[in-house]
Amino acid sequence: MPARFEVYILNDSGKYVIECETNFRVVMNNKNILCFNDIYLKNDYNEFTDEEFQSQKDIELSLLYKNLMNIKDLIVNTKITDCKISLCNDIELITSNNLIIQFINDVHGNLCSSFRILSLENKRNVNVSNEKVFSLPETVYEIKNDN
């Protein structure tokens, strides 16, 4: 199952969310300080047993949670200063404090969206068969696999 990771961007021109369904990591000073696979590790860097992993109600026992808490203050209120997209659709967002957020396109599903930017202000309503209405954000930009 691919990772699902969201980065919220709020600025004068609008509110957006970057959503990925690929693996991701955060790099600082050429060192990985967070990656999706941290979810499979305990805080002491040992792997969860299958039973331990399955019994978790949330991720608070994982290294991912610990690392998310450690970088939260580094990411909140920073600015994205550069964006690079490789030939394989890997994406790097470079922030004003030199963090690098990498989205690694390792998903092969047909038409699977590996990366999208959604507008949180422009939404459209979708009616479903049970007469419920869902409000969905507008996709501003998307990279899809086309196998």
C-alpha positions in Angstrom: 0.0 0.0 0.0 1.5 3.4 -0.9 1.9 6.1 1.7 -0.6 9.0 1.8 1.0 12.2 2.9 -0.3 15.7 2.9 1.4 19.1 3.1 -0.8 22.1 3.7 0.1 25.4 2.0 -1.5 28.5 3.2 -0.6 31.9 1.7 -2.2 35.2 0.5 -3.2 33.7 -2.8 -5.0 30.7 -1.4 -5.1 27.5 0.6 -3.8 24.3 -1.0 -2.9 20.8 0.0 -0.2 18.7 -1.6 -1.2 15.1 -1.5 0.9 12.1 -2.4 0.3 8.4 -2.7 3.9 7.5 -2.9 6.7 7.1 -0.4 8.1 10.3 1.0 10.9 11.5 3.2 12.2 14.7 4.7 15.9 15.4 4.5 18.0 17.9 6.5 21.7 18.4 6.1 21.9 15.4 3.8 20.4 13.2 6.4 16.9 11.5 6.3 15.1 12.8 9.4 11.7 11.2 8.5 10.5 8.6 6.0 7.3 6.7 5.6 8.9 3.4 6.5 9.4 4.7 10.0 5.9 3.6 10.6 7.2 0.0 10.8 9.8 0.8 13.5 9.5 1.4 17.2 11.1 4.4 18.8 14.2 2.3 19.6 14.6 1.6 15.8 13.6 -2.1 16.1 10.9 -3.4 13.9 7.4 -4.1 15.3 6.4 -7.7 15.2 3.4 -8.3 13.0 1.2 -8.7 16.1 2.5 -5.4 17.6 2.0 -3.5 14.3 -1.5 -4.9 13.8 -2.6 -4.1 17.4 -1.7 -0.4 17.1 -4.7 1.9 17.3 -2.7 4.9 16.1 0.9 5.5 15.1 2.0 7.1 18.4 4.2 4.1 19.2 6.1 4.3 16.0 9.2 6.1 15.0 7.2 7.9 12.3 5.1 9.6 15.0 8.2 10.5 17.0 9.9 12.0 13.9 6.8 13.8 12.8 6.7 15.5 16.2 10.4 16.3 16.0 10.1 18.1 12.6 6.7 19.7 13.1 8.3 23.0 14.3 10.8 22.9 11.4 8.1 22.6 8.8 5.2 24.8 10.1 5.4 28.3 8.8 8.3 27.7 6.4 8.1 28.7 2.7 8.6 26.5 -0.3 11.4 28.2 -2.2 12.0 25.6 -5.0 10.4 22.6 -6.6 12.1 20.0 -8.7 10.5 17.2 -10.7 12.7 14.4 -12.1 12.1 12.4 -15.3 10.6 9.6 -13.1 8.2 12.1 -11.5 10.0 12.2 -8.2 9.4 15.6 -6.6 11.5 17.7 -4.2 10.2 20.7 -2.4 12.9 22.8 -0.9 11.9 25.0 2.0 13.3 28.4 3.3 15.1 26.6 6.2 16.7 24.1 3.8 14.5 21.1 4.5 13.9 18.9 1.5 10.6 17.1 1.3 10.9 14.3 -1.3 8.0 12.4 -2.8 9.3 9.3 -4.4 7.2 7.9 -7.3 7.3 4.2 -6.6 3.7 3.3 -7.4 2.9 1.4 -10.6 -0.9 1.2 -10.4 -2.6 2.2 -13.6 -3.6 5.8 -13.6 -2.6 6.0 -9.9 -2.1 9.6 -8.9 1.4 9.9 -7.4 1.1 13.6 -6.6 -1.6 16.2 -6.7 -2.2 19.8 -5.6 -5.7 20.5 -4.4 -7.3 23.9 -3.8 -9.0 24.0 -0.4 -11.0 27.0 -1.5 -12.4 25.8 -4.8 -14.6 22.8 -4.2 -17.3 21.0 -6.2 -20.2 19.1 -4.9 -20.6 15.5 -5.9 -24.0 13.8 -5.4 -23.9 10.0 -4.7 -26.6 7.4 -5.1 -27.8 7.6 -1.4 -28.6 11.3 -1.9 -25.6 12.4 0.1 -23.5 15.3 -1.2 -19.7 15.4 -0.8 -17.7 18.6 -1.3 -14.4 17.7 -3.1 -11.5 20.1 -3.5 -10.5 21.1 -7.1 -7.4 19.4 -8.4 -5.0 22.2 -9.6 -2.1 19.9 -10.7 -1.7 16.2 -10.8 0.9 13.6 -11.9 -0.5 10.2 -12.8 1.1 7.0 -13.8 0.1 6.0 -17.3 1.0 2.4 -17.8 
